[in-house]
Amino acid sequence: TFASMGELIFGSMALCPLMRRFEREMGSRRFAAFIVYSSVISTILELIVFNIFFDIERYSGPYPQLGAVLALYHKFTPRLHPKFFGVLGYDFSEKSMIYGLCAQVILSGGLSTIIPTFVGFFSGLLCINLSETELPEFVYTMGLLVGKAFVDESPPIMMSRIVQREAERANRPRGTPTGGARAPAPAAPRPPPPPPEEAIVQLTSMGFERQAVVRALQQTDNNVEAAANRLMG
């Protein structure tokens, strides 16, 4: 765990949303393999660095894991707004908000927290392709059993309300809204606008083919981030 309450608050604000996001995008199995592989490699590198090059006290906290998910964020999250805000004549994108939040945590302990984060970042870059090799099945089984011990099931009253809503929706005649009036005829969907050239250039610069980029943008209503996630999937 983190060494202080401030590190715990800022570290949780930075680490939890990133881990939740990439677990959904990569899938639970591949993301778990990524975390395990990057943690093992970063631990080995940390022991070498701290024992040979730096004679300082080791940190307390999941800084290698923070560096690993920052590697995913840096590599796979496009800049949607390159001029999101400016400081002293320099333009920063919306990604700077995440980097600034992580910097509050990374710089909190000096070299004892900076080095593990950069080691984790390097390990994360190495393990992006390695994570395609899943862990043994018993590891996922043990993780499922441990998770069930800490996660509560939905209360019975919530389950009964969900079941009741599903039953009402199933018994309702098609085309009839809740009030009983006949639903108006749906309007014909508008064709999506052509993808902007700026979005195409931004995604092709990440290594994707132009035809695949155009198709992904058309399927996601020209949403650059959603198109990037679709291309990576």
N, C-alpha and C positions, 0 to 999 in steps of 0.2 A: 504494500500500500504506500501511498505518498507520505512524506515525512511530516507535513504540516497541514493544517486545515485549509490554508489558502491554496496550497498545491493541490489538495484533494478537490476543492471546488472548481478551480480553473482546469485541472486535469480531467475531471469528469465532464465538464462542459465541452472540452475539445475531443476527448477520446471516445466517449459513448456515442455521439451522433455519427462520427466517422465509421466506427466499427459496425454500427447498426446499418448504415447505408451500404457499405461494401459487402456485408454479409448477405443483404438482400440481392445485390447485383451479381455477386459471384456464386451464391448458393452457400448453404450452411457447411456442406462437406468441404468444398474447395476452400472456403474462407478459414475453416478450422485447420486445414492442412497448411495454409499460408501462415497462420499465426504460429503453429507449432514449429514449422521449418525455420521461419525467420527468428523465432526465439532461441532455438538451438544454435543457429549460426551466430547470432549476436552474442550469446553467452560465451561461446568459444573465443570470438574476437575480443570481447571485453576482457576476458582473463589475460589474453596476450597483451593488450594495450595497457591495462592497469598494472600488470606485473613487470612489464619491461620498460615502458616509456614514462608512465606517470605513477609516482608514489603518493597517491592521495586516497582518502577514505571513499569507499564505494557508496553510491547513492541508495535511496530507498524509494521505490516506485516503479511503475511499468513504463519507464522511458523508452526501452527498446521497442515495445509494442506501439507506443505513440509514434516513434520514428518510422516504423514499418507501415502503418496506415497512412502516414503523411507521404510516404513514397507512392502509394496507390493514388492518393489525392493529387499529388503533383503530376503523375503520369497520365491519369485517365480523366481528370476533370478539366474541361476546356474553359477558357476565359470568355464568358458571355458578354461582359461589359469591361473592356480594357481600360476605359476612363471612368471608372465608377466614382472615384473621388481623387482630388489632387492635394498635395502638400508641398509647399515651397517650389512650385513649378514642376513637380514630378507626378505623373499619373499612376494610379494604382487600380487594379481590377478588384472585383468582389472577392476573389480568392485571398486577397490580403487580409480580410477580416479573420479568416481561419488561421492564417499564418501568424497574425498578431496575437491571437488568443493562445496559440501553442507556444509562441515565444515567451509569454508570461510564465509558462511552466518550465520551459526548457532552460531559461536563463536563471531560474530561481536558485540553483545550487552551484553555479559556476561550472568548472570543468567536470565535476562529479555527476552532473546531469546533462551537460552538453555532449560529452563524449558518448554515453550510452544511446542518446537520441540519434546522433549521426551514425553510430554503428548499426542501430536498428534501421535507419533509413537505407543504408547500403545493403543490409541483409534483406530488406523488403524488396529492393530492386532485383536482387539475385533470385528471390523466391517467387517472383510473379509467374514464370513458366514452370518452376518446380512444383507449384501448388496444384498443377493439373494431375499430379500423381497423388491419389487419395491415401489417407491413412488406413491402417488395418481396420477391419469391421468391428473388432472388439473395442477399439478406442471410441468409436461413435456410440456403441452400445453402453459403455460405461458413462460417457458424457450424458446420454439420455437419462440414465438412471439417476445420476447425480442431479441433473436439472429438475427432474420430477420431485426430488426431495425438497427443493427450495422454491418451486413455483406452485402457487395455489391454483386450483381449478375455479372456473366461474361459479359464483353463488347460484343456488337453485332458482332463486327468484328471477335472476337475469336469464337463465336458460329457459324458464317457462315463458317469459316475455318474447324471447327470440322465436321459440317454437310457435307461439300464438300468432306472431306477425307472419311467419312463413305460411301457416295454415290459412290465414285470411288472404294472403296474396295468391295462394294456389286456388282458393275457392272463388275468387273474384272473376267475373266474366271478362274475357279479353276485350280491350277497347273501352272499358268502363272505368272511369276514375272513382275515387273514394266517395264522392258526393252522389253518384248514381247518374249523372248527366253523361251524355255521349261525348266521347273525346273528339276534338276537332281533328281533321285530317292533317297528318304531319306535313310540314313544308319540305319541298325538295332540297336536299343538302347542297350547299354551295361547293363548287370545286375548290380545292385548296389553291392558294396563290403559288406561283412558281418559286422555288427556293432562291433566296438572295445569293448573289455571287460571293459576298463576304463570308456567309456561313459555309459555302462549299469550299472556299479556299482555306478556311480555318480548320475544317475536318480533313481535307486532303493533305494538309501539312502534318497531320498526325500519322500519316502513312496509309490511309484508306483510299481505295480506288474511287474515281469521280462518279462512275455509274452507281456504285453502292452507296455513296454519300447522297446523291440526288434522290435515290429511291428511299433511303432512310429518312431524309428530311420530308419527303412527301408523305410518308406513313406517320410521321409525328407532328404534322402541321407546322413544319419549319422550326421546331424546337431543337436548338443545337445540342443541349445537354441530353435530351431524350434520344436524339438521333445517335449521339456518341455512345450512349449506353446500349442502344440496339446494335450498333456496329461491333462493339466489344463483346456482346453476347453471342 
